[in-house]
Amino acid sequence: MSLALERIAPSHFEVLPQRPQPKLHLVRDQYADRHVVVPDIHGEHEVLGEIVDRYYDDPDIGFVFLGDILDRKGVINDPEKGVFKTLDIIKNLGGRAVVTMANHEWLFHASSSANDPGFRESLTKEWLGNDSATAIERNVLVSYGMDPSRRDHTTAKELRRRMARAGHLAILASATPYFETDAFIATHAGVLPNVSWEVQRNYLNEVSKEMDEGLFYDRPPQWFSMKLATSTEPVYHTNKTVVSGHAHVLNGKRGTSSERSLHDGRRIRLASTLNAPTRAPVYIWQDWDGEIIEIPRGSQEV
């Protein structure tokens, strides 16, 4: 068992002291000298533990998570409570961790926080799906001791309550629309290649403010677009490296490390197959040397 997993509290439902919730969806300042960018985790806590253990002993390294922490596809009833364990590991990183907003987190927030009741109900149906046996978020509910077949309008709010008690809601609530340093820009799905980053930055900030006010009408392509996540087009409007996740395959296959780094390392696509059971490797990116690191997970035909 990894050291990161051993740090998890023994009881999944220990009642922790209530802490003031941070203002939602803030852009975090640069908080570390060096950064490791980690793609969509999707509740795969074991590989997250391996990644954290690799860098944990160096306090100057921060972790940037590209969202999609929620959801654990293909695991029947998720007896390991993977989403819970994943968020516990991130919680234990404290100020060394930052999470960027992504499509799964957006739907979670919208399902419980949208002002308009009718709109909130429709978003909840989209988030949970119609069939509890195949719903992509069923294992999130299971992780927090909820009935995975529950589909009423209170489901998301009850999940938020349980996440808050575990100290996990603050992580999702403070997800930033993007993360930017002097060297790179990290968003879940990438950035538009031909629109200035200043315009996109302002747009994402405005969308985040609207979310704080209970308005969920925009679905930014920087969080949702698979076209952006798989694009090979150069980003012309910034000299910074653009790093994204969202996609799990490139050109219909897992892809090689060279396909993940394009345009002299200015475009990094961390497509890692964590949205389904697999032993395929995971790819992370180090900002201090621009290297994509492959994290082996054994071998299995997929």
C-alpha positions as CSV (number, residue, x, y, z in Angstrom):
1,M,0.0,0.0,0.0
2,S,1.3,3.4,-0.8
3,L,2.2,5.9,1.9
4,A,-0.5,8.3,0.6
5,L,-3.1,5.7,1.1
6,E,-1.8,4.9,4.6
7,R,-2.4,8.5,5.5
8,I,-6.1,8.2,5.0
9,A,-8.2,8.2,8.1
10,P,-9.5,4.7,9.1
11,S,-13.2,5.7,9.2
12,H,-14.8,6.8,6.0
13,F,-17.5,8.6,7.9
14,E,-15.6,10.2,10.8
15,V,-17.3,13.5,11.6
16,L,-14.7,16.2,11.2
17,P,-14.8,19.7,12.6
18,Q,-16.7,22.1,10.5
19,R,-14.5,24.7,8.7
20,P,-15.5,27.9,7.0
21,Q,-16.0,27.2,3.3
22,P,-13.7,29.2,1.0
23,K,-15.2,31.5,-1.6
24,L,-16.0,29.3,-4.5
25,H,-14.1,29.0,-7.8
26,L,-11.2,31.2,-7.1
27,V,-8.1,31.4,-9.2
28,R,-5.2,30.3,-7.1
29,D,-1.9,32.2,-7.0
30,Q,1.3,30.4,-7.8
31,Y,2.0,28.6,-4.5
32,A,5.0,26.3,-5.2
33,D,8.4,26.6,-6.9
34,R,7.7,23.5,-9.1
35,H,4.6,21.7,-10.1
36,V,3.4,18.3,-11.1
37,V,0.3,18.4,-13.3
38,V,-2.0,15.3,-12.9
39,P,-4.7,14.4,-15.4
40,D,-8.3,13.2,-14.6
41,I,-8.2,10.8,-11.7
42,H,-11.8,9.4,-11.8
43,G,-11.5,7.9,-8.3
44,E,-8.4,5.8,-9.1
45,H,-6.9,6.3,-5.7
46,E,-4.2,3.8,-5.9
47,V,-2.4,5.4,-8.9
48,L,-2.9,8.8,-7.2
49,G,-1.2,7.4,-4.1
50,E,1.8,6.3,-6.3
51,I,2.0,9.8,-7.9
52,V,1.9,11.6,-4.6
53,D,4.5,9.3,-3.0
54,R,6.9,10.0,-5.8
55,Y,7.0,13.7,-5.0
56,Y,5.7,14.1,-1.5
57,D,9.0,14.4,0.3
58,D,10.0,17.5,-1.7
59,P,7.9,20.3,-0.1
60,D,8.7,22.7,-2.9
61,I,6.6,20.7,-5.4
62,G,2.9,21.4,-5.7
63,F,0.3,19.2,-7.4
64,V,-2.1,20.6,-10.0
65,F,-5.1,18.3,-10.7
66,L,-6.9,18.8,-14.0
67,G,-10.3,18.0,-12.6
68,D,-12.6,15.0,-13.1
69,I,-11.8,13.7,-9.7
70,L,-15.4,12.4,-9.5
71,D,-16.8,9.3,-11.2
72,R,-15.4,5.8,-11.2
73,K,-16.6,3.9,-14.3
74,G,-16.8,0.2,-14.7
75,V,-16.3,-0.7,-11.0
76,I,-19.3,-2.6,-9.6
77,N,-20.6,-0.8,-6.5
78,D,-17.0,0.4,-5.8
79,P,-16.4,-1.4,-2.6
80,E,-13.0,0.5,-2.3
81,K,-14.9,3.8,-2.1
82,G,-12.4,5.2,-4.6
83,V,-13.7,8.8,-4.9
84,F,-13.7,9.2,-1.1
85,K,-10.1,7.9,-0.9
86,T,-9.0,10.1,-3.8
87,L,-10.4,13.3,-2.2
88,D,-8.8,12.3,1.2
89,I,-5.4,12.1,-0.4
90,I,-5.9,15.5,-2.0
91,K,-7.2,16.9,1.3
92,N,-4.1,15.7,3.0
93,L,-1.9,17.6,0.6
94,G,-3.3,20.8,2.0
95,G,-2.0,24.0,0.3
96,R,0.2,21.9,-2.0
97,A,-2.8,20.9,-4.1
98,V,-5.0,22.8,-6.5
99,V,-7.8,21.4,-8.6
100,T,-9.1,23.0,-11.9
101,M,-12.7,22.9,-12.8
102,A,-13.9,20.2,-15.2
103,N,-17.1,18.8,-16.7
104,H,-17.8,16.3,-13.9
105,E,-17.3,18.9,-11.2
106,W,-19.4,21.5,-13.1
107,L,-22.3,19.0,-13.3
108,F,-22.0,18.2,-9.6
109,H,-22.1,21.9,-8.6
110,A,-25.0,22.7,-11.0
111,S,-27.1,19.8,-9.8
112,S,-27.1,21.1,-6.2
113,S,-26.5,24.9,-6.6
114,A,-28.4,26.1,-9.7
115,N,-30.9,28.8,-8.7
116,D,-33.7,27.8,-11.1
117,P,-35.5,24.7,-9.7
118,G,-36.5,23.4,-13.2
119,F,-33.0,23.8,-14.6
120,R,-31.5,22.3,-11.5
121,E,-33.8,19.2,-11.9
122,S,-32.8,18.7,-15.5
123,L,-29.1,19.0,-14.7
124,T,-29.5,16.5,-11.9
125,K,-31.0,14.0,-14.4
126,E,-28.2,14.6,-16.7
127,W,-25.6,14.2,-14.0
128,L,-27.1,11.0,-12.5
129,G,-28.5,9.5,-15.6
130,N,-31.7,7.5,-15.9
131,D,-30.4,4.0,-15.2
132,S,-28.8,3.6,-11.8
133,A,-27.1,0.4,-13.0
134,T,-25.0,2.2,-15.6
135,A,-25.0,5.8,-14.3
136,I,-21.5,7.3,-14.4
137,E,-21.8,8.9,-11.0
138,R,-23.3,5.9,-9.1
139,N,-19.9,5.1,-7.4
140,V,-19.7,8.7,-6.1
141,L,-22.9,8.0,-4.2
142,V,-21.6,4.6,-3.0
143,S,-18.4,6.2,-1.7
144,Y,-20.4,8.3,0.7
145,G,-22.8,5.6,1.8
146,M,-25.7,6.6,-0.4
147,D,-28.1,4.5,-2.3
148,P,-26.8,4.5,-6.0
149,S,-30.4,4.2,-7.2
150,R,-31.4,7.4,-5.5
151,R,-32.6,9.9,-8.2
152,D,-34.7,12.5,-6.5
153,H,-34.0,16.3,-6.4
154,T,-32.4,16.1,-3.0
155,T,-29.7,13.6,-4.0
156,A,-27.0,16.1,-4.9
157,K,-27.6,18.2,-1.8
158,E,-27.4,15.2,0.4
159,L,-24.1,14.2,-1.3
160,R,-22.8,17.8,-0.7
161,R,-23.7,17.5,3.0
162,R,-21.8,14.2,3.4
163,M,-18.8,15.6,1.4
164,A,-18.7,18.6,3.7
165,R,-18.6,16.4,6.8
166,A,-15.6,14.6,5.4
167,G,-13.8,17.8,4.5
168,H,-14.1,17.1,0.8
169,L,-16.6,19.6,-0.4
170,A,-14.1,22.5,0.2
171,I,-11.8,20.9,-2.3
172,L,-14.4,20.8,-5.1
173,A,-15.9,24.2,-4.1
174,S,-12.5,25.9,-4.5
175,A,-11.8,24.4,-7.9
176,T,-10.2,27.1,-10.0
177,P,-11.3,27.8,-13.6
178,Y,-7.7,27.5,-14.7
179,F,-4.2,27.5,-13.1
180,E,-1.5,29.7,-14.5
181,T,2.1,30.3,-13.7
182,D,4.9,32.3,-15.5
183,A,5.5,29.1,-17.5
184,F,2.3,27.3,-18.2
185,I,-1.5,27.4,-18.3
186,A,-3.5,24.4,-17.1
187,T,-7.1,23.8,-17.9
188,H,-9.2,20.6,-18.0
189,A,-9.7,20.5,-21.8
190,G,-7.2,23.0,-23.1
191,V,-7.6,26.5,-24.6
192,L,-8.9,27.9,-27.8
193,P,-5.9,28.2,-30.2
194,N,-6.9,31.4,-32.0
195,V,-8.5,33.4,-29.3
196,S,-6.2,35.5,-27.0
197,W,-5.6,34.0,-23.6
198,E,-6.5,37.3,-22.0
199,V,-10.0,37.1,-23.5
200,Q,-10.3,33.4,-22.5
201,R,-9.1,34.2,-19.0
202,N,-11.6,36.9,-18.5
203,Y,-14.4,34.7,-19.8
204,L,-13.5,31.8,-17.4
205,N,-13.4,34.3,-14.5
206,E,-16.8,35.6,-15.4
207,V,-18.3,32.1,-15.7
208,S,-16.9,31.3,-12.3
209,K,-18.5,34.4,-10.7
210,E,-21.8,33.4,-12.3
211,M,-21.4,29.9,-10.7
212,D,-20.9,31.5,-7.3
213,E,-24.3,33.2,-7.9
214,G,-26.1,30.0,-8.9
215,L,-26.0,30.5,-12.6
216,F,-24.9,27.5,-14.7
217,Y,-25.8,28.4,-18.3
218,D,-22.4,28.4,-19.8
219,R,-20.4,25.2,-20.4
220,P,-16.9,26.6,-21.3
221,P,-15.1,24.6,-24.0
222,Q,-12.0,24.8,-21.8
223,W,-13.7,22.4,-19.5
224,F,-16.0,20.4,-21.8
225,S,-14.6,20.3,-25.4
226,M,-13.1,17.0,-26.5
227,K,-12.1,18.7,-29.7
228,L,-9.8,21.0,-27.7
229,A,-8.4,18.2,-25.6
230,T,-7.4,16.2,-28.7
231,S,-6.4,19.1,-30.9
232,T,-2.9,19.1,-32.4
233,E,-3.2,22.8,-33.5
234,P,-0.5,25.2,-32.2
235,V,-1.6,27.7,-29.6
236,Y,-0.6,31.0,-31.2
237,H,-1.5,33.6,-28.7
238,T,0.8,32.7,-25.8
239,N,4.3,31.6,-25.3
240,K,3.3,29.5,-22.2
241,T,2.9,25.8,-22.3
242,V,-0.7,24.7,-22.4
243,V,-1.5,21.5,-20.4
244,S,-4.8,19.6,-20.5
245,G,-6.5,16.3,-19.7
246,H,-10.1,15.4,-20.4
247,A,-9.3,13.1,-23.3
248,H,-8.4,9.5,-22.4
249,V,-7.2,8.4,-25.9
250,L,-5.6,10.2,-28.8
251,N,-6.6,9.4,-32.4
252,G,-8.7,6.5,-31.1
253,K,-5.9,4.9,-29.2
254,R,-3.9,5.4,-26.1
255,G,-1.0,7.2,-27.9
256,T,2.7,7.5,-27.1
257,S,4.5,10.0,-25.0
258,S,5.6,11.8,-28.2
259,E,2.0,12.2,-29.2
260,R,1.3,13.9,-25.8
261,S,4.0,16.6,-26.3
262,L,3.5,18.7,-29.4
263,H,5.1,21.9,-30.8
264,D,8.4,21.6,-29.0
265,G,6.7,20.9,-25.7
266,R,4.3,23.9,-25.9
267,R,1.2,21.7,-26.0
268,I,0.9,18.9,-23.5
269,R,-2.1,16.5,-23.8
270,L,-2.1,14.2,-20.7
271,A,-4.5,11.6,-22.1
272,S,-4.5,8.8,-19.5
273,T,-7.0,5.9,-19.5
274,L,-8.4,6.3,-16.0
275,N,-12.1,6.5,-17.0
276,A,-12.4,2.7,-17.2
277,P,-10.8,-0.3,-15.6
278,T,-7.3,-0.7,-17.1
279,R,-3.7,-1.3,-16.2
280,A,-2.6,1.2,-18.8
281,P,0.1,3.7,-17.6
282,V,-0.8,7.2,-16.4
283,Y,1.0,10.3,-17.7
284,I,1.9,13.4,-15.6
285,W,3.9,16.5,-16.5
286,Q,6.7,18.2,-14.6
287,D,7.0,22.0,-15.2
288,W,10.6,22.3,-14.2
289,D,12.0,20.2,-17.0
290,G,9.0,19.9,-19.3
291,E,9.1,16.1,-19.0
292,I,6.1,13.8,-19.4
293,I,6.5,11.0,-16.8
294,E,4.9,7.6,-17.4
295,I,3.6,6.0,-14.3
296,P,3.4,2.2,-14.9
297,R,0.5,0.3,-13.7
298,G,1.3,-3.3,-14.8
299,S,0.1,-4.8,-18.1
300,Q,-3.3,-5.7,-19.2
301,E,-5.0,-5.9,-22.6
302,V,-7.6,-3.2,-23.1
